[in-house]
Amino acid sequence: MPYQTCPRCGLRTYCVSGEECPRCDTPLGAARRPSAAPDWRTGDEPRLVVERVLAVARRELRMDAALLSEVRDGREIIRWATGNGRLPAVVRGASAPLHDTICQRLLDGTVDSIVHDAVTDERVGDLPPVQAMGIGAYIGVPLTAGAARRYVLCCLAGEARPDLSERDVQFLRGLVESVRPAVDRAAGAGG
């Protein structure tokens, strides 16, 4: 598989000739020789591992932002995030009361893993982040890490996305499993 390292930001990503880096939009060419896929489960620093997985999720699902949030003390706290700038409030360290988030609705079973059109969906359309940030679509999956810490890996788009499917949810579930060891390491380190 053609993996390349972005010369600008260092992200190691799957690339087809003429594509751009999913983190910084630097053009990636075919001049570099393909290398083996990175093993995101071992040896890497947890932050970089999670950011790589989020970049893959955002790119493959064609979303504006991908994030991994921790659910803690009645809040959803963004621990890692990547995006194209269209949803500027999605940044590491941002938080919101859990009861005001789509992730809470996912965790309590009010919504499934996909919300195709958040603005018109009566289950989430009135939530402050949907209104304030202009969230059009949501896809997310929960993750329970070491010490029973709860997280949600989710992607957001600024427009409705009726094309999101169960296949996309399965893709995210696979990414959750690939990132779980890094999240456990980060949680163990107090990250």
Secondary structure, 3 states (H helix, E strand, C coil): CCEEECCCCCCEEECCCCCECCCCCCECCCCCCCECCCCCCCCCCHHHHHHHHHHHHHHHHCCCEEEEEEEECCEEEEEEEEECCCCCCCCCCCEEEHHHCHHHHHHCCCCCCEECCCCCCCCCCCCHHHHHHCCCEEEEEEEECHHHCEEEEEEEECCCCCCCCHHHHHHHHHHHHHHHHHHHHHHHCCC
